[in-house]
């Protein structure tokens, strides 16, 4: 998963399972201080927590793809 943001935005993310297990997390490896997550997910419910470094906000989108 990679965010698409219009400008440099310092974001990080954590993907957790429905039981609260951390599946993947990242900070800054996505370019422009964004995140990129790569995880093999089984069918189920997951939560993606996206955070701005400084408590800010703004427009962004997240793209997920299937290999």
One Martini backbone bead per residue (centre of mass of N, CA, C, O) as a GRO file, in nm:
protein
   67
    1UNK     BB    1   0.097   0.036   0.022
    2UNK     BB    2   0.033   0.366  -0.114
    3UNK     BB    3   0.053   0.690  -0.099
    4UNK     BB    4  -0.118   0.987  -0.230
    5UNK     BB    5   0.049   1.299  -0.254
    6UNK     BB    6   0.094   1.641  -0.344
    7UNK     BB    7   0.318   1.650  -0.117
    8UNK     BB    8   0.518   1.677   0.133
    9UNK     BB    9   0.443   1.401   0.361
   10UNK     BB   10   0.466   1.296   0.691
   11UNK     BB   11   0.414   0.949   0.694
   12UNK     BB   12   0.253   0.674   0.871
   13UNK     BB   13   0.206   0.304   0.911
   14UNK     BB   14  -0.045   0.055   1.025
   15UNK     BB   15  -0.109  -0.294   1.010
   16UNK     BB   16  -0.396  -0.470   1.135
   17UNK     BB   17  -0.562  -0.703   1.276
   18UNK     BB   18  -0.852  -0.803   1.436
   19UNK     BB   19  -0.652  -0.882   1.695
   20UNK     BB   20  -0.392  -0.660   1.676
   21UNK     BB   21  -0.186  -0.752   1.484
   22UNK     BB   22   0.109  -0.673   1.345
   23UNK     BB   23   0.184  -0.680   1.000
   24UNK     BB   24   0.262  -0.369   0.927
   25UNK     BB   25   0.527  -0.112   0.895
   26UNK     BB   26   0.591   0.248   0.818
   27UNK     BB   27   0.867   0.498   0.752
   28UNK     BB   28   0.977   0.669   0.454
   29UNK     BB   29   0.998   0.444   0.201
   30UNK     BB   30   0.790   0.601  -0.020
   31UNK     BB   31   0.861   0.873  -0.045
   32UNK     BB   32   0.821   1.185   0.052
   33UNK     BB   33   0.782   1.065   0.354
   34UNK     BB   34   0.642   0.808   0.310
   35UNK     BB   35   0.473   0.501   0.267
   36UNK     BB   36   0.535   0.135   0.256
   37UNK     BB   37   0.352  -0.165   0.209
   38UNK     BB   38   0.436  -0.527   0.250
   39UNK     BB   39   0.190  -0.792   0.235
   40UNK     BB   40   0.069  -1.109   0.312
   41UNK     BB   41  -0.277  -1.165   0.282
   42UNK     BB   42  -0.537  -1.291   0.425
   43UNK     BB   43  -0.839  -1.342   0.460
   44UNK     BB   44  -0.991  -1.043   0.605
   45UNK     BB   45  -0.950  -0.814   0.870
   46UNK     BB   46  -0.827  -0.475   0.835
   47UNK     BB   47  -0.616  -0.210   0.967
   48UNK     BB   48  -0.537   0.126   0.862
   49UNK     BB   49  -0.297   0.333   1.008
   50UNK     BB   50  -0.275   0.683   0.956
   51UNK     BB   51   0.002   0.916   0.997
   52UNK     BB   52   0.106   1.220   1.101
   53UNK     BB   53   0.384   1.353   1.239
   54UNK     BB   54   0.223   1.648   1.344
   55UNK     BB   55  -0.103   1.617   1.346
   56UNK     BB   56  -0.192   1.644   1.074
   57UNK     BB   57  -0.342   1.703   0.749
   58UNK     BB   58  -0.518   1.576   0.456
   59UNK     BB   59  -0.483   1.480   0.139
   60UNK     BB   60  -0.539   1.130   0.046
   61UNK     BB   61  -0.435   0.809  -0.085
   62UNK     BB   62  -0.494   0.452  -0.116
   63UNK     BB   63  -0.313   0.171  -0.250
   64UNK     BB   64  -0.415  -0.155  -0.350
   65UNK     BB   65  -0.264  -0.476  -0.432
   66UNK     BB   66  -0.249  -0.764  -0.636
   67UNK     BB   67  -0.027  -1.041  -0.712
   0.00000   0.00000   0.00000
